[in-house]
Amino acid sequence: MTRTGGTGGAGPATAHDPAALVALMQRLKDDSGLTYRQLEQRAAERGEVLARSTLADVLGRKSLPRAEVLGAFLRACGRPEDEVGEWLAARRRIEEGPAAPPARTAPAPVGRRRLLAGAALLGVVLLAVGAALLAGDGGAEPGPPLPTGEVRIRPLAAPGLCLTDGRVLRAHAYRTVAVVRPCAQAVPPHTRLTAAGGGRHLVQWSHPVEGTGCLVLLRAPGLAGLLEPQNDCSAGGPAQRFRIEPVEGRTDGGRPAYRLRLTDGDRCVGLSGRAAGATAVGVPCRTGADDQTFAIGPG
């Protein structure tokens, strides 16, 4: 069953992209007659966090909102739980995207197949050479291969802790940012390193409820230096891309240790402390610093 829910007769099932879903959220807010402050207060009364600055940012963009923000917003608007479930299902559908049908192409004429095969082989060789040059980053020796699949990122300064998400109070609101906690409590979210081209990677988190996000360096007053998971992993700006560099002479039980260098200036991921709950921060890179050196291994 699809509800109209104060969105002018259009339920969440009619939204087929992030912009359409956000437009329905905006219409629902307008119909509710509630201000950002009132929505924030209503959410707080339910024990949920819905910072008005966060909501204003969500409604002012065309990217998919985090699932926790969407749910808190709907409940603050007074929508029942079954309708909240419909909106979250629509969000998951948009995030997963439509399944693309396999492309069908006409077979090449027999006389051209050998030429095409030769051209394809030459293309593979050229791509391999180009990739080797890019990986070398201007002639530098390539580092050891990075782990693939799900990983855990552990600071050498606190080997019992892992990088994960946590809630912190900053600028009069709670934010979800990167922190370190005991590794047994660090999943979900699940962490992956996703290639972003040019030897750079995204640090991607996926959560069964909150969806997928990639770490981004924040710059706003009161938040500067923190790393926040944001849903738009396609943005790929310098504040979201990391160069995973092996640290010479540092190992984790014989395995290489790494520095996570942001491509937004000379900044590396470090820690605000060595105890559980310490935030991950973007700070000036320091050679050999334990709090900027991480083990990266299978989850």
C-alpha positions in Angstrom: 0.0 0.0 0.0 1.3 3.4 -0.9 0.3 6.4 1.3 -0.1 10.0 0.1 1.0 11.2 3.5 0.7 14.9 2.9 2.8 14.9 -0.2 0.2 16.1 -2.6 -0.9 12.6 -3.6 2.6 11.4 -4.4 4.0 8.6 -2.2 7.6 7.7 -1.8 7.1 4.8 -4.3 6.9 7.5 -7.1 10.4 8.7 -6.4 13.0 7.2 -8.7 16.1 9.2 -7.9 17.5 11.1 -4.9 16.3 14.5 -6.1 12.7 13.3 -6.4 12.8 11.8 -2.9 14.2 15.0 -1.4 11.5 17.0 -3.2 8.9 14.8 -1.5 10.6 15.4 1.8 10.4 19.2 1.2 6.8 19.0 0.3 6.0 17.0 3.5 7.8 19.6 5.6 5.9 22.4 3.9 2.6 20.6 4.5 3.4 20.0 8.1 3.8 23.7 8.8 6.7 22.9 11.2 9.9 24.9 11.3 13.4 23.3 11.4 13.6 24.1 15.1 10.3 22.5 15.8 11.2 19.3 13.9 14.5 19.2 15.8 12.6 19.5 19.1 10.1 16.8 18.1 12.8 14.4 17.3 14.6 15.1 20.6 11.4 14.3 22.4 11.5 10.8 20.8 15.2 10.4 21.7 16.3 10.9 18.2 18.8 13.4 16.7 17.6 15.7 13.9 19.8 18.8 13.9 18.1 21.6 12.0 21.4 22.4 10.2 21.6 18.8 9.0 18.0 18.8 7.8 18.4 22.1 6.0 21.5 20.7 4.3 19.6 17.6 3.3 16.6 19.5 1.8 19.0 21.9 0.0 20.8 19.2 -1.9 19.8 16.5 -4.4 21.8 13.6 -2.9 20.2 10.7 -1.0 19.7 11.4 2.7 21.1 9.1 5.4 18.5 6.5 6.5 18.7 7.7 10.1 18.0 11.3 9.1 15.1 10.3 6.9 13.5 8.2 9.6 13.9 10.9 12.3 12.4 13.5 9.9 9.4 11.4 9.1 8.6 10.6 12.7 9.0 14.3 13.7 6.5 15.1 10.9 4.1 12.7 12.7 4.2 9.9 10.1 3.3 6.4 11.4 5.9 3.6 11.4 4.4 1.6 8.5 4.7 4.8 6.3 8.3 5.3 7.6 9.0 1.8 6.4 7.7 2.6 3.0 10.0 5.7 2.7 13.0 3.7 3.9 12.2 1.0 1.4 12.0 3.6 -1.4 15.4 5.0 -0.3 17.0 1.5 -0.4 15.5 1.0 -3.9 17.0 4.3 -5.2 20.3 3.6 -3.5 20.6 0.1 -5.1 19.5 1.5 -8.5 17.8 -0.3 -11.4 19.3 -3.5 -12.7 20.8 -2.7 -16.1 19.9 -5.2 -18.9 22.8 -6.7 -20.7 23.8 -4.8 -23.8 23.2 -6.6 -27.1 25.5 -5.9 -30.0 25.5 -7.3 -33.5 28.4 -9.7 -34.2 31.3 -8.3 -36.1 31.7 -9.4 -39.7 34.1 -12.4 -40.0 36.6 -10.4 -42.0 37.0 -7.8 -39.2 37.3 -10.1 -36.2 41.0 -10.6 -36.4 41.6 -6.9 -36.7 39.3 -6.2 -33.7 41.0 -8.9 -31.6 44.4 -7.4 -32.4 43.3 -3.9 -31.5 41.8 -5.2 -28.3 45.1 -6.9 -27.3 47.0 -3.7 -28.1 44.5 -1.8 -25.9 45.1 -4.1 -23.0 48.8 -3.7 -23.3 48.6 0.1 -23.4 46.2 0.1 -20.4 48.6 -2.1 -18.4 51.5 0.2 -19.2 49.5 3.3 -18.3 48.3 1.7 -15.1 51.8 0.9 -14.1 52.9 4.4 -14.7 50.0 5.8 -12.7 50.6 3.4 -9.8 54.2 4.4 -9.8 53.1 8.0 -9.2 55.8 9.6 -11.3 58.5 7.0 -10.9 58.2 6.1 -7.2 58.5 2.4 -6.3 55.0 0.8 -6.1 53.9 -0.2 -2.6 52.6 -3.6 -1.5 49.1 -4.4 -2.7 46.3 -3.2 -0.5 43.9 -5.7 1.1 40.7 -6.2 -0.9 37.1 -6.8 0.3 36.0 -5.9 3.8 38.9 -4.5 6.0 39.5 -3.2 9.5 41.7 -0.1 10.0 43.6 -0.3 13.3 45.9 2.5 14.7 49.4 1.1 15.7 49.2 3.5 18.7 46.1 1.5 20.0 46.1 -1.9 18.3 42.9 -3.1 20.2 40.9 -0.3 18.6 39.4 0.0 15.1 38.2 2.9 13.0 34.3 3.0 13.0 31.5 5.5 13.5 30.4 7.3 16.7 28.3 10.2 17.9 29.9 13.3 19.1 28.5 16.7 20.2 29.9 19.5 18.1 28.5 22.9 17.2 25.5 22.4 19.5 24.4 19.2 17.6 25.3 15.5 17.6 27.2 14.3 14.5 28.1 10.9 13.3 31.9 10.9 12.7 34.9 8.6 12.5 36.1 7.4 15.9 38.0 4.5 17.3 36.4 1.8 19.5 37.2 -1.7 20.5 37.3 -3.8 17.4 34.6 -6.2 18.7 32.2 -3.2 18.8 33.3 -1.7 15.5 31.0 -3.6 13.0 28.7 -2.4 11.6 29.5 -0.4 9.7 31.5 -2.6 7.3 34.6 -0.9 5.9 36.0 -1.1 2.4 38.7 0.7 0.5 37.3 1.6 -2.9 39.6 2.6 -5.8 39.0 6.2 -6.9 41.6 6.5 -9.7 45.1 7.8 -9.7 46.2 5.6 -6.9 43.6 7.1 -4.5 40.9 5.4 -2.5 37.6 6.2 -0.8 37.0 4.9 2.7 33.5 3.4 2.3 31.2 2.4 5.1 28.1 0.3 4.7 25.4 -0.1 7.4 22.3 -2.3 7.2 20.1 0.5 8.4 21.9 3.8 7.5 23.1 2.8 4.1 26.4 3.5 2.4 28.7 6.5 3.0 32.2 7.6 2.4 34.5 9.6 4.8 34.8 13.3 4.0 37.0 15.8 5.8 34.9 18.6 7.3 35.9 22.2 7.2 32.9 24.1 8.9 33.6 26.0 12.1 33.3 23.8 15.1 33.7 20.7 12.9 36.9 21.3 11.0 39.2 18.3 10.9 36.6 15.7 11.7 35.8 12.9 9.2 32.1 12.4 8.5 30.5 9.6 6.4 28.4 11.2 3.7 26.1 9.4 1.3 27.4 11.0 -1.9 30.3 8.7 -2.6 30.4 9.8 -6.2 31.5 13.3 -5.3 35.2 12.2 -5.1 36.6 15.6 -4.2 40.0 16.0 -2.6 38.5 16.0 0.9 37.1 12.6 0.2 40.0 10.8 -1.5 42.9 9.2 0.4 46.3 8.0 -0.8 47.1 4.8 1.2 50.9 4.9 1.7 53.0 2.2 3.2 55.1 3.6 6.1 58.8 2.5 5.7 60.1 0.6 8.6 56.7 0.2 10.3 54.9 -3.2 10.3 52.0 -4.9 12.0 53.3 -8.4 12.8 55.3 -8.5 9.6 52.6 -6.9 7.5 53.0 -3.4 6.1 51.6 -0.4 8.0 50.0 2.5 6.2 49.4 6.2 6.4 46.1 7.6 5.1 47.0 10.8 3.4 44.2 13.1 2.3 44.7 14.6 -1.2 43.2 17.8 0.3 46.6 19.4 1.2 49.3 17.8 3.3 47.0 16.2 5.8 46.9 12.7 7.2 44.4 10.8 9.3 45.4 10.9 13.0 43.7 10.5 16.4 42.7 13.0 19.0 43.7 10.5 21.7 44.5 6.8 22.3 41.5 5.8 24.3 38.2 4.3 23.0 36.0 7.1 21.6 38.9 9.3 20.3 38.0 11.0 17.1 39.8 10.5 13.8 41.1 13.9 12.6 42.8 15.3 9.5 46.0 16.8 10.8 49.4 17.8 9.2 51.3 14.7 8.3 54.2 13.7 10.6 56.7 11.1 9.6 56.7 8.0 11.8 53.8 9.2 14.1 52.1 6.2 15.7 48.8 8.0 15.8 49.0 8.4 12.0 50.1 4.9 11.2 47.5 2.1 10.7 47.3 -1.6 10.1 44.8 -2.5 7.4 43.7 -6.1 7.2 40.7 -8.4 6.5 37.6 -7.7 8.5 
